[in-house]
Every structure is written in structure tokens, then in C-alpha cells.
């Protein structure tokens, strides 16, 4: 199982426990780039124009509400099922 697959499983757990570095790795794996950083808020955008802003608070875990937004934005539940074969 690859690092990306392990991270996706981690994102789909209830409750999710994910660090900002893992969020950044996952988003860049899905072709998102950090376009803006203002204070603690980091905005990522992909070529299709999808965007998400995630706060980074001193290396702590990212709140579940942001993890849920990422799961929905990237359609991770379906991605994980499609690549389980």
C-alpha cells in the first residue's frame, strides 16, 4: 500500500486525525498547488479552478471540518473504492 493510499484511508476515518503536512501532500498528489498563504490560511488551487483554504495552526492537527471538505472536493470515497482492486 502506497503512502497516498494510507493517507486516503486516514482521511476517511472517523474522526480524522491529520497533520497539515499530510493535507499538503495529499492535495499536491491530486495536482493542487499552494497559490496563497495569508497568516495561518493556505489556499490551494488546481488547473480546473477548484480551490480550498486550510488553516495551519502551529503544527497541530487540521480540524475535521476541513478534512471533510477535502474528502468531498477530491471525491476520495469513490477514489478509494475504484483503486482498491
N, CA, C and O atoms as a GROMACS GRO file, in nm:
protein
  340
    1UNK      N    1   0.084  -0.117   0.000
    1UNK     CA    2   0.000   0.000   0.000
    1UNK      C    3   0.089   0.124   0.000
    1UNK      O    4   0.182   0.134   0.081
    2UNK      N    5   0.062   0.216  -0.090
    2UNK     CA    6   0.145   0.336  -0.103
    2UNK      C    7   0.113   0.438   0.006
    2UNK      O    8   0.012   0.427   0.076
    3UNK      N    9   0.199   0.536   0.020
    3UNK     CA   10   0.179   0.643   0.118
    3UNK      C   11   0.048   0.717   0.089
    3UNK      O   12  -0.026   0.752   0.181
    4UNK      N   13   0.019   0.740  -0.040
    4UNK     CA   14  -0.104   0.809  -0.078
    4UNK      C   15  -0.227   0.729  -0.036
    4UNK      O   16  -0.322   0.785   0.016
    5UNK      N   17  -0.225   0.600  -0.059
    5UNK     CA   18  -0.339   0.515  -0.021
    5UNK      C   19  -0.358   0.513   0.131
    5UNK      O   20  -0.472   0.515   0.178
    6UNK      N   21  -0.249   0.510   0.206
    6UNK     CA   22  -0.258   0.513   0.352
    6UNK      C   23  -0.316   0.646   0.400
    6UNK      O   24  -0.398   0.650   0.491
    7UNK      N   25  -0.273   0.754   0.336
    7UNK     CA   26  -0.325   0.885   0.373
    7UNK      C   27  -0.475   0.896   0.344
    7UNK      O   28  -0.550   0.951   0.425
    8UNK      N   29  -0.518   0.843   0.230
    8UNK     CA   30  -0.660   0.849   0.196
    8UNK      C   31  -0.741   0.771   0.298
    8UNK      O   32  -0.848   0.815   0.339
    9UNK      N   33  -0.692   0.655   0.340
    9UNK     CA   34  -0.761   0.579   0.445
    9UNK      C   35  -0.769   0.660   0.573
    9UNK      O   36  -0.871   0.659   0.641
   10UNK      N   37  -0.662   0.730   0.605
   10UNK     CA   38  -0.659   0.814   0.725
   10UNK      C   39  -0.762   0.926   0.714
   10UNK      O   40  -0.829   0.959   0.813
   11UNK      N   41  -0.776   0.986   0.596
   11UNK     CA   42  -0.872   1.093   0.575
   11UNK      C   43  -1.015   1.043   0.589
   11UNK      O   44  -1.104   1.118   0.631
   12UNK      N   45  -1.039   0.917   0.556
   12UNK     CA   46  -1.174   0.862   0.559
   12UNK      C   47  -1.214   0.807   0.696
   12UNK      O   48  -1.330   0.770   0.716
   13UNK      N   49  -1.121   0.802   0.791
   13UNK     CA   50  -1.152   0.755   0.927
   13UNK      C   51  -1.239   0.855   1.000
   13UNK      O   52  -1.239   0.974   0.968
   14UNK      N   53  -1.313   0.806   1.096
   14UNK     CA   54  -1.392   0.892   1.184
   14UNK      C   55  -1.341   0.877   1.326
   14UNK      O   56  -1.337   0.763   1.372
   15UNK      N   57  -1.303   0.977   1.398
   15UNK     CA   58  -1.273   1.112   1.349
   15UNK      C   59  -1.135   1.115   1.285
   15UNK      O   60  -1.044   1.042   1.326
   16UNK      N   61  -1.120   1.197   1.186
   16UNK     CA   62  -0.990   1.204   1.118
   16UNK      C   63  -0.884   1.272   1.204
   16UNK      O   64  -0.913   1.372   1.271
   17UNK      N   65  -0.765   1.220   1.203
   17UNK     CA   66  -0.651   1.279   1.273
   17UNK      C   67  -0.543   1.303   1.167
   17UNK      O   68  -0.467   1.212   1.135
   18UNK      N   69  -0.536   1.424   1.114
   18UNK     CA   70  -0.446   1.452   1.002
   18UNK      C   71  -0.368   1.579   1.029
   18UNK      O   72  -0.423   1.680   1.070
   19UNK      N   73  -0.236   1.572   1.004
   19UNK     CA   74  -0.150   1.690   1.018
   19UNK      C   75  -0.157   1.774   0.891
   19UNK      O   76  -0.198   1.725   0.786
   20UNK      N   77  -0.117   1.900   0.901
   20UNK     CA   78  -0.117   1.989   0.786
   20UNK      C   79  -0.025   1.937   0.676
   20UNK      O   80  -0.058   1.946   0.557
   21UNK      N   81   0.090   1.883   0.714
   21UNK     CA   82   0.184   1.830   0.614
   21UNK      C   83   0.120   1.720   0.531
   21UNK      O   84   0.145   1.710   0.410
   22UNK      N   85   0.038   1.636   0.595
   22UNK     CA   86  -0.031   1.529   0.523
   22UNK      C   87  -0.137   1.586   0.429
   22UNK      O   88  -0.156   1.535   0.318
   23UNK      N   89  -0.205   1.691   0.472
   23UNK     CA   90  -0.304   1.758   0.386
   23UNK      C   91  -0.233   1.814   0.263
   23UNK      O   92  -0.280   1.798   0.151
   24UNK      N   93  -0.121   1.880   0.286
   24UNK     CA   94  -0.044   1.939   0.176
   24UNK      C   95   0.004   1.831   0.078
   24UNK      O   96  -0.003   1.850  -0.043
   25UNK      N   97   0.051   1.718   0.130
   25UNK     CA   98   0.098   1.607   0.046
   25UNK      C   99  -0.017   1.553  -0.039
   25UNK      O  100  -0.001   1.531  -0.159
   26UNK      N  101  -0.132   1.531   0.024
   26UNK     CA  102  -0.247   1.477  -0.048
   26UNK      C  103  -0.292   1.573  -0.159
   26UNK      O  104  -0.316   1.530  -0.272
   27UNK      N  105  -0.304   1.700  -0.126
   27UNK     CA  106  -0.350   1.797  -0.226
   27UNK      C  107  -0.252   1.807  -0.343
   27UNK      O  108  -0.295   1.815  -0.458
   28UNK      N  109  -0.123   1.808  -0.315
   28UNK     CA  110  -0.027   1.816  -0.425
   28UNK      C  111  -0.028   1.688  -0.508
   28UNK      O  112  -0.002   1.691  -0.628
   29UNK      N  113  -0.060   1.575  -0.445
   29UNK     CA  114  -0.072   1.448  -0.519
   29UNK      C  115  -0.190   1.451  -0.616
   29UNK      O  116  -0.189   1.380  -0.717
   30UNK      N  117  -0.290   1.533  -0.586
   30UNK     CA  118  -0.406   1.548  -0.672
   30UNK      C  119  -0.395   1.675  -0.757
   30UNK      O  120  -0.497   1.732  -0.796
   31UNK      N  121  -0.274   1.719  -0.786
   31UNK     CA  122  -0.244   1.832  -0.876
   31UNK      C  123  -0.288   1.968  -0.824
   31UNK      O  124  -0.315   2.058  -0.904
   32UNK      N  125  -0.297   1.984  -0.694
   32UNK     CA  126  -0.324   2.116  -0.638
   32UNK      C  127  -0.192   2.182  -0.606
   32UNK      O  128  -0.094   2.115  -0.572
   33UNK      N  129  -0.189   2.314  -0.617
   33UNK     CA  130  -0.070   2.392  -0.582
   33UNK      C  131  -0.110   2.497  -0.481
   33UNK      O  132  -0.221   2.550  -0.486
   34UNK      N  133  -0.018   2.527  -0.390
   34UNK     CA  134  -0.046   2.634  -0.296
   34UNK      C  135  -0.032   2.766  -0.370
   34UNK      O  136   0.076   2.800  -0.418
   35UNK      N  137  -0.141   2.840  -0.377
   35UNK     CA  138  -0.141   2.966  -0.452
   35UNK      C  139  -0.128   3.088  -0.363
   35UNK      O  140  -0.082   3.193  -0.406
   36UNK      N  141  -0.169   3.072  -0.237
   36UNK     CA  142  -0.167   3.189  -0.150
   36UNK      C  143  -0.156   3.144  -0.006
   36UNK      O  144  -0.212   3.042   0.034
   37UNK      N  145  -0.083   3.221   0.071
   37UNK     CA  146  -0.072   3.198   0.213
   37UNK      C  147  -0.081   3.333   0.283
   37UNK      O  148   0.004   3.420   0.263
   38UNK      N  149  -0.184   3.349   0.363
   38UNK     CA  150  -0.202   3.475   0.436
   38UNK      C  151  -0.224   3.440   0.582
   38UNK      O  152  -0.328   3.385   0.618
   39UNK      N  153  -0.128   3.474   0.664
   39UNK     CA  154  -0.135   3.436   0.804
   39UNK      C  155  -0.128   3.285   0.816
   39UNK      O  156  -0.035   3.221   0.766
   40UNK      N  157  -0.226   3.228   0.884
   40UNK     CA  158  -0.226   3.083   0.902
   40UNK      C  159  -0.306   3.010   0.794
   40UNK      O  160  -0.311   2.887   0.794
   41UNK      N  161  -0.367   3.084   0.702
   41UNK     CA  162  -0.452   3.022   0.600
   41UNK      C  163  -0.376   3.000   0.469
   41UNK      O  164  -0.315   3.092   0.414
   42UNK      N  165  -0.381   2.876   0.421
   42UNK     CA  166  -0.313   2.837   0.298
   42UNK      C  167  -0.418   2.798   0.195
   42UNK      O  168  -0.503   2.712   0.221
   43UNK      N  169  -0.413   2.861   0.079
   43UNK     CA  170  -0.511   2.835  -0.027
   43UNK      C  171  -0.446   2.753  -0.137
   43UNK      O  172  -0.340   2.788  -0.190
   44UNK      N  173  -0.511   2.642  -0.170
   44UNK     CA  174  -0.464   2.552  -0.275
   44UNK      C  175  -0.563   2.556  -0.390
   44UNK      O  176  -0.684   2.566  -0.369
   45UNK      N  177  -0.510   2.548  -0.514
   45UNK     CA  178  -0.594   2.553  -0.633
   45UNK      C  179  -0.537   2.457  -0.736
   45UNK      O  180  -0.415   2.437  -0.745
   46UNK      N  181  -0.627   2.397  -0.816
   46UNK     CA  182  -0.580   2.310  -0.924
   46UNK      C  183  -0.606   2.376  -1.059
   46UNK      O  184  -0.661   2.486  -1.065
   47UNK      N  185  -0.568   2.310  -1.167
   47UNK     CA  186  -0.581   2.366  -1.302
   47UNK      C  187  -0.726   2.386  -1.343
   47UNK      O  188  -0.756   2.470  -1.428
   48UNK      N  189  -0.818   2.308  -1.284
   48UNK     CA  190  -0.960   2.320  -1.318
   48UNK      C  191  -1.028   2.434  -1.242
   48UNK      O  192  -1.146   2.461  -1.265
   49UNK      N  193  -0.955   2.500  -1.154
   49UNK     CA  194  -1.011   2.612  -1.080
   49UNK      C  195  -1.069   2.576  -0.944
   49UNK      O  196  -1.118   2.663  -0.873
   50UNK      N  197  -1.064   2.447  -0.906
   50UNK     CA  198  -1.112   2.408  -0.774
   50UNK      C  199  -1.017   2.464  -0.670
   50UNK      O  200  -0.895   2.465  -0.690
   51UNK      N  201  -1.072   2.511  -0.559
   51UNK     CA  202  -0.986   2.568  -0.456
   51UNK      C  203  -1.036   2.532  -0.318
   51UNK      O  204  -1.155   2.509  -0.296
   52UNK      N  205  -0.940   2.527  -0.225
   52UNK     CA  206  -0.972   2.503  -0.084
   52UNK      C  207  -0.871   2.578   0.001
   52UNK      O  208  -0.753   2.586  -0.033
   53UNK      N  209  -0.919   2.633   0.111
   53UNK     CA  210  -0.833   2.704   0.205
   53UNK      C  211  -0.829   2.623   0.334
   53UNK      O  212  -0.932   2.585   0.389
   54UNK      N  213  -0.707   2.598   0.382
   54UNK     CA  214  -0.686   2.517   0.501
   54UNK      C  215  -0.598   2.596   0.598
   54UNK      O  216  -0.490   2.641   0.560
   55UNK      N  217  -0.642   2.613   0.724
   55UNK     CA  218  -0.558   2.682   0.821
   55UNK      C  219  -0.450   2.590   0.878
   55UNK      O  220  -0.472   2.471   0.897
   56UNK      N  221  -0.334   2.649   0.904
   56UNK     CA  222  -0.223   2.577   0.967
   56UNK      C  223  -0.195   2.646   1.098
   56UNK      O  224  -0.151   2.761   1.101
   57UNK      N  225  -0.220   2.576   1.206
   57UNK     CA  226  -0.202   2.634   1.339
   57UNK      C  227  -0.090   2.564   1.414
   57UNK      O  228  -0.116   2.468   1.487
   58UNK      N  229   0.031   2.608   1.397
   58UNK     CA  230   0.144   2.561   1.475
   58UNK      C  231   0.169   2.411   1.475
   58UNK      O  232   0.207   2.355   1.578
   59UNK      N  233   0.149   2.345   1.363
   59UNK     CA  234   0.178   2.203   1.352
   59UNK      C  235   0.073   2.112   1.413
   59UNK      O  236   0.093   1.990   1.419
   60UNK      N  237  -0.039   2.169   1.458
   60UNK     CA  238  -0.144   2.087   1.515
   60UNK      C  239  -0.222   2.016   1.406
   60UNK      O  240  -0.202   2.039   1.287
   61UNK      N  241  -0.312   1.932   1.449
   61UNK     CA  242  -0.397   1.859   1.356
   61UNK      C  243  -0.494   1.955   1.287
   61UNK      O  244  -0.538   2.054   1.346
   62UNK      N  245  -0.528   1.924   1.164
   62UNK     CA  246  -0.625   2.003   1.088
   62UNK      C  247  -0.764   1.961   1.136
   62UNK      O  248  -0.790   1.842   1.154
   63UNK      N  249  -0.852   2.058   1.157
   63UNK     CA  250  -0.987   2.028   1.207
   63UNK      C  251  -1.064   1.940   1.109
   63UNK      O  252  -1.044   1.946   0.988
   64UNK      N  253  -1.152   1.858   1.166
   64UNK     CA  254  -1.230   1.763   1.089
   64UNK      C  255  -1.314   1.826   0.980
   64UNK      O  256  -1.334   1.765   0.875
   65UNK      N  257  -1.364   1.947   1.002
   65UNK     CA  258  -1.448   2.012   0.902
   65UNK      C  259  -1.370   2.035   0.772
   65UNK      O  260  -1.427   2.024   0.664
   66UNK      N  261  -1.243   2.067   0.783
   66UNK     CA  262  -1.160   2.088   0.664
   66UNK      C  263  -1.127   1.956   0.596
   66UNK      O  264  -1.120   1.948   0.473
   67UNK      N  265  -1.108   1.851   0.677
   67UNK     CA  266  -1.082   1.718   0.621
   67UNK      C  267  -1.205   1.672   0.543
   67UNK      O  268  -1.191   1.616   0.434
   68UNK      N  269  -1.324   1.695   0.596
   68UNK     CA  270  -1.447   1.657   0.526
   68UNK      C  271  -1.460   1.733   0.395
   68UNK      O  272  -1.504   1.675   0.295
   69UNK      N  273  -1.424   1.860   0.394
   69UNK     CA  274  -1.428   1.939   0.270
   69UNK      C  275  -1.332   1.882   0.166
   69UNK      O  276  -1.365   1.876   0.048
   70UNK      N  277  -1.214   1.840   0.210
   70UNK     CA  278  -1.115   1.784   0.118
   70UNK      C  279  -1.164   1.651   0.062
   70UNK      O  280  -1.151   1.624  -0.057
   71UNK      N  281  -1.222   1.566   0.149
   71UNK     CA  282  -1.275   1.436   0.105
   71UNK      C  283  -1.382   1.458  -0.002
   71UNK      O  284  -1.384   1.388  -0.103
   72UNK      N  285  -1.469   1.554   0.022
   72UNK     CA  286  -1.577   1.583  -0.074
   72UNK      C  287  -1.520   1.643  -0.203
   72UNK      O  288  -1.560   1.603  -0.312
   73UNK      N  289  -1.429   1.738  -0.191
   73UNK     CA  290  -1.371   1.805  -0.307
   73UNK      C  291  -1.298   1.707  -0.398
   73UNK      O  292  -1.311   1.713  -0.520
   74UNK      N  293  -1.222   1.616  -0.338
   74UNK     CA  294  -1.142   1.521  -0.416
   74UNK      C  295  -1.217   1.391  -0.445
   74UNK      O  296  -1.167   1.305  -0.517
   75UNK      N  297  -1.338   1.378  -0.389
   75UNK     CA  298  -1.420   1.257  -0.409
   75UNK      C  299  -1.341   1.133  -0.365
   75UNK      O  300  -1.335   1.033  -0.437
   76UNK      N  301  -1.280   1.141  -0.247
   76UNK     CA  302  -1.190   1.036  -0.200
   76UNK      C  303  -1.261   0.904  -0.173
   76UNK      O  304  -1.201   0.798  -0.190
   77UNK      N  305  -1.386   0.909  -0.130
   77UNK     CA  306  -1.457   0.784  -0.102
   77UNK      C  307  -1.466   0.699  -0.228
   77UNK      O  308  -1.445   0.578  -0.222
   78UNK      N  309  -1.498   0.760  -0.340
   78UNK     CA  310  -1.506   0.687  -0.467
   78UNK      C  311  -1.367   0.651  -0.519
   78UNK      O  312  -1.348   0.544  -0.576
   79UNK      N  313  -1.270   0.741  -0.500
   79UNK     CA  314  -1.133   0.713  -0.547
   79UNK      C  315  -1.079   0.589  -0.478
   79UNK      O  316  -1.018   0.503  -0.542
   80UNK      N  317  -1.101   0.580  -0.348
   80UNK     CA  318  -1.051   0.466  -0.269
   80UNK      C  319  -1.117   0.336  -0.315
   80UNK      O  320  -1.050   0.233  -0.324
   81UNK      N  321  -1.247   0.338  -0.344
   81UNK     CA  322  -1.317   0.218  -0.392
   81UNK      C  323  -1.269   0.176  -0.531
   81UNK      O  324  -1.254   0.057  -0.557
   82UNK      N  325  -1.245   0.272  -0.619
   82UNK     CA  326  -1.201   0.242  -0.755
   82UNK      C  327  -1.061   0.183  -0.758
   82UNK      O  328  -1.031   0.098  -0.842
   83UNK      N  329  -0.976   0.225  -0.666
   83UNK     CA  330  -0.837   0.181  -0.666
   83UNK      C  331  -0.810   0.068  -0.566
   83UNK      O  332  -0.694   0.034  -0.542
   84UNK      N  333  -0.914   0.011  -0.510
   84UNK     CA  334  -0.897  -0.098  -0.414
   84UNK      C  335  -0.864  -0.229  -0.484
   84UNK      O  336  -0.814  -0.322  -0.421
   85UNK      N  337  -0.891  -0.237  -0.614
   85UNK     CA  338  -0.868  -0.364  -0.688
   85UNK      C  339  -0.722  -0.397  -0.702
   85UNK      O  340  -0.688  -0.499  -0.761
   0.00000   0.00000   0.00000
